[in-house]
Amino acid sequence: MVLVVLSLFVVGAVSAQEDIKQYPSCKYCGMDREKFAHSRVLIEYEDGTVVPLCSIHCAGVDLAINIDKTPKVIRVGDYNKKNLVDAEKAIWVIGGSKMGVMTKRAKWAFEAKEAAETFKKENGGDVATFEQAIKASYEDMYQDTKMIRERRKMKKMEHKK
């Protein structure tokens, strides 16, 4: 019995990472979705298209560009477990001392409220819903895009030296 439960857990863990094998990089910025498994997003639209992303920042870009498409489900990487969870059911933490992915103001998702509360105690931030997290992503979009451009410009200059 223990062996059956253990094997089901291993199969679940493997299938939870299948999206990374199928979609290794972010559609918009090209970032490695395995490296950013804790912040990755996978949007499935009602028309059957699937969009792999590295973060809620890039998810915000995609949702804005595809305004006429209806998301069927949006999944996000649990910050601790790195498995995909329903973004709308996740408990989010906005802000805090940890630098976000593609954003100055971090937005992290957690499957369990206890995990979000523990993160908040250790790193600060505010517990939020998906609605609040995606709104914050849109509010931060200009400054975050400017920050990303500046970083990429600096990297290009370093490579030319």
Wavefront OBJ file of the C-alpha trace (Angstrom):
o trace
v 0.000 0.000 0.000
v 2.799 2.430 0.937
v 4.543 1.614 -2.347
v 1.387 2.418 -4.342
v 0.946 5.772 -2.572
v 4.645 6.564 -3.018
v 4.529 5.712 -6.731
v 1.431 7.887 -7.200
v 3.261 10.782 -5.527
v 6.270 10.344 -7.843
v 4.015 10.175 -10.933
v 2.211 13.334 -9.759
v 5.510 15.150 -9.236
v 6.743 14.178 -12.684
v 3.529 15.205 -14.457
v 3.513 18.497 -12.526
v 6.764 19.410 -14.292
v 5.675 18.231 -17.765
v 4.806 21.776 -18.797
v 8.459 22.748 -18.355
v 9.621 19.971 -20.676
v 6.979 20.868 -23.239
v 7.490 24.629 -22.900
v 11.038 25.301 -21.635
v 11.090 29.071 -22.150
v 8.841 32.082 -21.691
v 7.000 33.197 -24.825
v 7.893 36.861 -24.272
v 11.261 37.160 -22.601
v 12.777 33.750 -23.309
v 13.587 33.075 -19.643
v 14.131 29.479 -18.535
v 10.844 28.251 -17.035
v 12.606 25.461 -15.142
v 14.901 27.943 -13.408
v 11.828 30.026 -12.586
v 9.511 27.092 -11.810
v 8.499 28.882 -8.604
v 7.008 31.808 -10.555
v 6.100 30.296 -13.928
v 2.627 30.687 -15.400
v 0.735 28.595 -17.930
v -2.351 30.152 -19.505
v -4.823 27.929 -21.347
v -7.380 29.809 -23.414
v -10.833 28.533 -24.353
v -9.746 28.308 -28.017
v -7.171 25.659 -27.011
v -4.036 27.789 -27.193
v -1.527 27.406 -24.388
v 0.896 30.165 -23.438
v 3.994 29.365 -21.341
v 5.380 32.219 -19.271
v 8.040 32.847 -16.606
v 6.075 35.140 -14.313
v 2.908 37.058 -13.575
v 4.557 40.047 -15.299
v 4.662 38.206 -18.630
v 1.186 36.787 -17.919
v -0.072 40.358 -17.631
v 1.497 41.161 -21.005
v -0.194 38.147 -22.608
v -3.602 38.794 -21.056
v -3.482 42.412 -22.285
v -2.442 41.454 -25.812
v -5.095 38.729 -26.043
v -7.966 40.835 -24.750
v -10.470 39.080 -27.053
v -9.518 35.601 -25.817
v -11.016 34.093 -22.685
v -8.696 32.227 -20.322
v -9.951 28.729 -19.536
v -7.457 28.302 -16.691
v -4.384 30.149 -15.463
v -1.886 28.066 -13.529
v 1.075 29.372 -11.559
v 4.056 27.785 -9.872
v 3.743 27.397 -6.113
v 6.677 29.352 -4.657
v 7.823 26.511 -2.383
v 6.731 23.306 -4.145
v 7.171 24.547 -7.732
v 4.090 22.607 -8.851
v 1.399 24.327 -10.902
v -1.705 25.468 -9.037
v -4.812 27.336 -10.122
v -3.803 31.019 -9.988
v -7.285 32.081 -8.887
v -7.313 29.611 -5.974
v -3.718 30.341 -4.909
v -2.905 32.557 -1.954
v -0.640 35.368 -3.151
v 1.905 37.505 -1.344
v 2.622 40.893 -2.905
v 5.779 42.779 -1.986
v 8.268 41.923 0.712
v 12.037 41.698 0.788
v 12.534 39.067 -1.954
v 13.097 40.459 -5.440
v 10.382 39.360 -7.843
v 10.724 37.795 -11.275
v 10.553 40.503 -13.957
v 9.307 42.972 -11.331
v 10.553 45.081 -8.450
v 7.432 44.369 -6.376
v 7.270 40.608 -6.046
v 4.080 38.622 -6.519
v 4.371 35.033 -5.233
v 1.730 32.297 -5.300
v 1.190 29.596 -2.688
v -1.137 26.633 -2.762
v -1.656 26.751 1.009
v -2.551 29.765 3.130
v -0.163 28.578 5.867
v 2.765 28.688 3.436
v 1.831 32.225 2.351
v 1.570 33.350 5.975
v 4.961 31.791 6.815
v 6.545 33.515 3.805
v 4.978 36.823 4.870
v 6.356 36.471 8.414
v 9.863 35.775 7.075
v 9.953 38.209 4.134
v 7.164 40.748 4.562
v 4.551 41.606 1.981
v 0.768 41.441 1.937
v -1.434 38.387 1.481
v -3.645 38.849 -1.578
v -5.924 37.236 -4.138
v -5.081 36.590 -7.791
v -7.231 39.575 -8.731
v -5.089 41.808 -6.513
v -1.850 40.260 -7.790
v -2.676 40.700 -11.477
v -3.887 44.262 -10.792
v -0.561 44.986 -9.077
v 1.214 43.493 -12.095
v -0.584 45.927 -14.409
v 0.115 48.830 -12.055
v 3.827 47.948 -12.047
v 4.085 47.235 -15.798
v 5.672 50.529 -16.902
v 8.328 50.652 -14.180
v 9.071 46.927 -14.526
v 9.400 47.158 -18.315
v 11.717 50.160 -17.931
v 13.819 48.217 -15.367
v 14.049 45.184 -17.679
v 15.114 47.338 -20.651
v 17.826 49.024 -18.577
v 19.160 45.683 -17.314
v 19.265 44.243 -20.813
v 21.016 47.353 -22.113
v 23.663 46.990 -19.383
v 24.174 43.303 -20.193
v 24.645 44.107 -23.884
v 27.223 46.764 -22.997
v 29.077 44.296 -20.754
v 29.203 41.715 -23.546
v 30.721 44.256 -25.952
v 33.675 44.919 -23.627
l 1 2 3 4 5 6 7 8 9 10 11 12 13 14 15 16 17 18 19 20 21 22 23 24 25 26 27 28 29 30 31 32 33 34 35 36 37 38 39 40 41 42 43 44 45 46 47 48 49 50 51 52 53 54 55 56 57 58 59 60 61 62 63 64 65 66 67 68 69 70 71 72 73 74 75 76 77 78 79 80 81 82 83 84 85 86 87 88 89 90 91 92 93 94 95 96 97 98 99 100 101 102 103 104 105 106 107 108 109 110 111 112 113 114 115 116 117 118 119 120 121 122 123 124 125 126 127 128 129 130 131 132 133 134 135 136 137 138 139 140 141 142 143 144 145 146 147 148 149 150 151 152 153 154 155 156 157 158 159 160 161
